[in-house]
Amino acid sequence: MKRILIFLAAIMILSAPPLYAGLMNQGFREDFATLDNWKPLTFPKIPRHTVYRIAKEDSKNILAAEANASASGIIYTKSFNIFKTPIIKWKWKVSNIYQAGDAKKKSGDDYPLRIYVVFKYDPDKAGVFERAQYAAAKLIYGEYPPHSSLNYIWANKNHPERILPNTYTARAQMILLQKGPERTGQWVDERVNALEDYRKAFGTDPPIEASIAIMSDADNTGEKAAGYVDYIEVSAF
């Protein structure tokens, strides 16, 4: 199974039951005083893991992610209602992009930083074929994998598109917020409407429950980069 599929499955396995146990209707803000609200995610057959730690910049806590021919992520342990709190804001910075990175190639599916919005699978709203697929996955993993995800990425190349399907699976859609090296080394504020982006990317409404994951990966390209997140906020407006 390809890494992105393993990622989607592992999110549910490693985070259950807490990930979807506490649905928050009011959103949240993470200022990275600690990583207590996050769980690590590692992948089979990828021995080198990205390092996530709390760092200081100008006396302020930030999340630092250091990838070196590595891949792993961290997952927020609670979920939110995407229809009530669709707005996601954050500030991020990367040291560099990957020379071999390319969102249109499987070999280039690495990013110095990406913010995932992961959506819970709801069997009551699934068709017969989809229910069969997810039932089979549950037999393997013990839990249902998530339904789908949006990947907000710092793209390595200046592709003209804003939305691209992931090269491994259409269940993960890539939203290209930053493109190329122009703003590397600078803090950049982002504000997205994940509900609207989901509708544009998938052509339908998402499941109600969603959560956040962060990943910095360089295992395909074999390169290295550092990514930083100042805060993440999920809100109604």
C-alpha positions, 0 to 999 in steps of 0.5 A: 500500500502506498504511503498516503494510503497508509497515512490515512489508515494509520491516522485512525488506528493510532489516534482512536479512540480519542481522535473522534471521541471529543467533537468540538463545535467551537473550534480550537487554537494551538499555540504549541506550548507543548505537544500534549495535544498531538500524537506521533505517526510513523510509517512501516518500512520508513525507518527515518522519522522526521523530528518534531519539537517545540522551539523558541523564536523571539521568546515565543514557542513554535513547532519545528519539523526537521526532515532529512530523507525521512517521513512521519507526522503528528496528529491532533487528538480531537476533532471538529465540525467542519460545517460549524468551524470551516475556517483554518488559519495558521502561520508557517515557514520553511527553510527551503523547498526540494529540488526533486519535489514535484506534486505531479510525480510520485517520486516528488511527493515530498513537501517541507511542510503540509497541513492535513485536514482529515475527514472521518468515514461515515458508513451510514452515508456510504454506498454499497461498494464503498462500505465493502471497501472500508469493511475490508480495510477495517478487517486489516487495520482494526478501525475504519480508515478516514474517508478523505483528506485535504493536504495544504502544501508548500509546493516545491514547484510553481504549478499553475493549478491550486488543486491537484489530486495526490499522485497515489490516491484521489482521496487526498487532494492537494491544495497548493498554497505556497509555490516554489522558493520565493517566500522560503525563510519568511513567515507566511499567514494562511487562511482557508475555508476548508469546507469550500475547498473540499467542495471544489476538490471533491465536488461534494460535501465532506463528512462532518467530523475532521481533524488536523495533522502535520507532516514534513517528509523527504523520504522520496527525494532524499533531501532535507528541510526544516518547517515551522508552525507558529500556531493553528486555529480552527474557527467559524470565521 
